[in-house]
Amino acid sequence: MTTPQSINARDLGGRQFRYFDFVMVAFVVILLLSNVIGAEKRSVINLPWIGLWPFGAGILFFPVSYVIDDVLTEVYGYARARRALWAGFGALLFMAVMEWTVVHLPVAQGWNGQAAYERVFGAGWRIILASITAFWVGDLLNSFVLAKMKIATGGKYLWTRTIGSTIVGEGADSLIFYPIAFYGLADWPVEQIGMVMLSQFVLKVSWEVLLTPVTYLVVNVLKRSEGVDVYDRGTDFSPFQI
């Protein structure tokens, strides 16, 4: 490992990194699995002095994608984090098309699993639209805020920008996903949507706080392994660049 060199993202050119691809793959995998397995299930926990509190099951793993987004932006800069976000966006689109196609294929005679298959993988267009939109807006905001805060703090106080960017990004994610996906549905009354949105936001930010030591460790190891500490001075922050 080498001492990381502070460098502006625009001066990286076509520099190749040893671990960027692995981090990007981890980001996309967690994003896909958390959307497939945990997005729709509404669970509940019995909190002391509060009682039963509902939450979306995806909260247990989805916030890890934001932690990895923080790592990507902090170590490799906004432009490469944005590239990973677009990879995740494309993967979500493909997943949605594949789910719809497989669910609507003709059922072979004697196979009785169609109803269960539709229940698990037949997410409606609202959930798909909500998931993709919330991810795209939330993660881009998270990366943008972290990159700007890194410049403002001169690279100090990593915890302030990981938590601060998560508050903005996860807040946008929760505000977008639940109303688009579930507003107006009989089994999702408005008060339930509000409670789940609030619990999602609080738990997501809490996950970020709890994982801060892990984030510090991963960021420091990657910076030393890659030999750079990237700052986004002069970066084009347009979300539509790939």
ZALUMLO-509520 format. One record per residue (C-alpha): residue in one letter; x negated, y negated, z negated; chain. Coordinates in steps of 0.05 Angstrom, whole numbers. Last residue first. Example, Ala and Ser with C-alpha at 12.3 -4.5 7.8 and 13.67 -1.06 7.14 Angstrom:
<sites>
SITE residuo     c1     c2     c3 cadena
SITE       S   -273     21   -143      A
SITE       A   -246     90   -156      A
</sites>
This chain:
<sites>
SITE residuo     c1     c2     c3 cadena
SITE       I    438   -162    364      A
SITE       Q    461   -234    363      A
SITE       F    534   -247    350      A
SITE       P    528   -266    277      A
SITE       S    490   -330    295      A
SITE       F    437   -341    241      A
SITE       D    381   -359    289      A
SITE       T    321   -357    243      A
SITE       G    277   -420    236      A
SITE       R    258   -403    165      A
SITE       D    284   -333    149      A
SITE       Y    229   -311    102      A
SITE       V    197   -242    107      A
SITE       D    150   -212     55      A
SITE       V    102   -168     93      A
SITE       G     55   -109     83      A
SITE       E    105    -55    103      A
SITE       S     87    -10     45      A
SITE       R     79    -68     -3      A
SITE       K    146    -98     17      A
SITE       L    179    -29     15      A
SITE       V    155    -13    -55      A
SITE       N    175    -82    -82      A
SITE       V    244    -79    -50      A
SITE       V    257     -8    -75      A
SITE       L    237    -24   -147      A
SITE       Y    274    -90   -150      A
SITE       T    337    -58   -122      A
SITE       V    332     -1   -172      A
SITE       P    326    -52   -229      A
SITE       T    387    -90   -200      A
SITE       L    431    -28   -196      A
SITE       L    472    -47   -258      A
SITE       V    483   -117   -232      A
SITE       E    503    -94   -163      A
SITE       W    550    -42   -192      A
SITE       S    581    -97   -235      A
SITE       V    593   -139   -172      A
SITE       K    629    -81   -140      A
SITE       L    668    -66   -203      A
SITE       V    693   -137   -211      A
SITE       F    712   -143   -137      A
SITE       Q    746    -76   -134      A
SITE       S    783    -89   -200      A
SITE       L    809   -155   -173      A
SITE       M    831   -125   -107      A
SITE       V    863    -65   -142      A
SITE       M    902   -111   -188      A
SITE       G    925   -156   -131      A
SITE       I    946    -97    -88      A
SITE       Q    983    -67   -146      A
SITE       E   1020   -133   -158      A
SITE       V   1040   -135    -85      A
SITE       P   1070    -66    -85      A
SITE       W   1030    -11    -49      A
SITE       D   1074     51    -44      A
SITE       A   1127     14     -2      A
SITE       L   1077    -17     46      A
SITE       G   1083    -92     56      A
SITE       Y   1010   -109     46      A
SITE       F    967    -46     51      A
SITE       A    911    -51    102      A
SITE       I    910   -126    119      A
SITE       P    922   -148     46      A
SITE       Y    871    -97     19      A
SITE       F    813   -108     67      A
SITE       I    806   -184     73      A
SITE       L    804   -208      1      A
SITE       S    762   -147    -19      A
SITE       D    709   -158     34      A
SITE       A    707   -234     23      A
SITE       G    694   -224    -51      A
SITE       E    644   -169    -35      A
SITE       G    604   -217      8      A
SITE       V    607   -279    -37      A
SITE       I    595   -244   -103      A
SITE       T    545   -197    -70      A
SITE       S    504   -257    -45      A
SITE       G    500   -284   -115      A
SITE       I    481   -217   -145      A
SITE       T    425   -203    -96      A
SITE       R    406   -277    -94      A
SITE       T    401   -288   -169      A
SITE       W    368   -220   -181      A
SITE       L    310   -238   -134      A
SITE       Y    289   -295   -179      A
SITE       K    232   -322   -136      A
SITE       G    225   -320    -60      A
SITE       G    218   -396    -54      A
SITE       T    285   -405    -89      A
SITE       A    318   -443    -31      A
SITE       I    287   -397     22      A
SITE       K    311   -335    -14      A
SITE       M    379   -367    -24      A
SITE       K    387   -376     51      A
SITE       A    370   -303     65      A
SITE       L    415   -278      9      A
SITE       V    474   -320     33      A
SITE       F    467   -296    105      A
SITE       S    461   -223     86      A
SITE       N    523   -224     41      A
SITE       L    562   -265     92      A
SITE       L    544   -214    146      A
SITE       D    564   -157    100      A
SITE       G    631   -187     82      A
SITE       V    653   -209    152      A
SITE       W    635   -144    188      A
SITE       F    657    -98    132      A
SITE       A    723   -133    121      A
SITE       T    739   -132    195      A
SITE       I    721    -59    205      A
SITE       S    759    -35    144      A
SITE       A    820    -78    155      A
SITE       L    826    -58    229      A
SITE       I    819     16    211      A
SITE       I    868     10    153      A
SITE       R    918    -28    196      A
SITE       W    911     20    255      A
SITE       G    935     77    213      A
SITE       A    891    128    180      A
SITE       G    902    197    209      A
SITE       F    841    230    178      A
SITE       V    865    255    111      A
SITE       R    941    256    119      A
SITE       E    935    275    192      A
SITE       Y    892    334    174      A
SITE       A    939    356    119      A
SITE       A    998    355    168      A
SITE       Q    958    390    222      A
SITE       G    933    447    179      A
SITE       N    983    501    200      A
SITE       W    947    533    258      A
SITE       G    988    590    288      A
SITE       Q    995    560    357      A
SITE       A    940    510    372      A
SITE       V    955    437    358      A
SITE       P    949    388    416      A
SITE       L    897    333    403      A
SITE       H    925    273    368      A
SITE       V    885    279    303      A
SITE       V    821    292    342      A
SITE       T    828    231    386      A
SITE       W    848    183    329      A
SITE       E    791    206    285      A
SITE       M    740    202    342      A
SITE       V    763    131    361      A
SITE       A    759    108    288      A
SITE       M    691    140    278      A
SITE       F    665    108    342      A
SITE       L    688     40    317      A
SITE       L    656     51    249      A
SITE       A    590     72    282      A
SITE       G    591      9    325      A
SITE       F    600    -35    264      A
SITE       G    546      3    226      A
SITE       A    497     -9    284      A
SITE       W    519    -82    285      A
SITE       L    503    -87    211      A
SITE       A    435    -55    222      A
SITE       R    419   -108    274      A
SITE       R    443   -162    226      A
SITE       A    394   -135    174      A
SITE       R    340   -140    227      A
SITE       A    357   -213    241      A
SITE       Y    366   -231    168      A
SITE       G    297   -211    145      A
SITE       Y    259   -146    137      A
SITE       V    248   -140     62      A
SITE       E    301   -185     31      A
SITE       T    352   -175     87      A
SITE       L    345    -99     90      A
SITE       V    343    -93     14      A
SITE       D    406   -135      5      A
SITE       D    441    -94     59      A
SITE       I    419    -31     20      A
SITE       V    452    -59    -43      A
SITE       Y    513    -76     -2      A
SITE       S    517     -5     24      A
SITE       V    512     19    -48      A
SITE       P    576    -19    -61      A
SITE       F    614     34    -20      A
SITE       F    598     91    -68      A
SITE       L    642     89   -130      A
SITE       I    686     33   -102      A
SITE       G    714     82    -50      A
SITE       A    762    108   -102      A
SITE       G    803     44   -101      A
SITE       F    821     21   -170      A
SITE       P    880     23   -217      A
SITE       W    876      3   -291      A
SITE       L    911     43   -346      A
SITE       G    904     11   -414      A
SITE       I    873    -56   -430      A
SITE       W    847    -51   -502      A
SITE       P    799      5   -480      A
SITE       L    805     21   -406      A
SITE       N    841     82   -379      A
SITE       I    819     92   -307      A
SITE       V    861     99   -245      A
SITE       S    854    123   -173      A
SITE       R    880     97   -107      A
SITE       K    855    138    -49      A
SITE       E    852    100     17      A
SITE       A    779     81     26      A
SITE       G    745    139    -10      A
SITE       I    726    195     38      A
SITE       V    724    165    108      A
SITE       N    704     93     90      A
SITE       S    653    114     38      A
SITE       L    625    165     86      A
SITE       L    616    116    143      A
SITE       L    583     61    103      A
SITE       I    538    109     65      A
SITE       V    513    139    131      A
SITE       V    504     70    164      A
SITE       F    461     42    107      A
SITE       A    419    106    100      A
SITE       V    406    102    175      A
SITE       M    384     30    169      A
SITE       V    337     46    111      A
SITE       F    305    103    151      A
SITE       D    297     59    213      A
SITE       F    264      3    173      A
SITE       Y    212     50    141      A
SITE       R    149     44    183      A
SITE       F    160    -25    212      A
SITE       Q    143    -46    283      A
SITE       R    126   -118    300      A
SITE       G    159   -144    362      A
SITE       G    151   -217    344      A
SITE       L    143   -225    269      A
SITE       D    133   -300    274      A
SITE       R    207   -317    278      A
SITE       A    218   -280    211      A
SITE       N    171   -328    175      A
SITE       I    114   -293    139      A
SITE       S     92   -282     67      A
SITE       Q     40   -226     68      A
SITE       P     54   -166     24      A
SITE       T     -6   -139    -16      A
SITE       T    -22    -71     15      A
SITE       M      0      0      0      A
</sites>
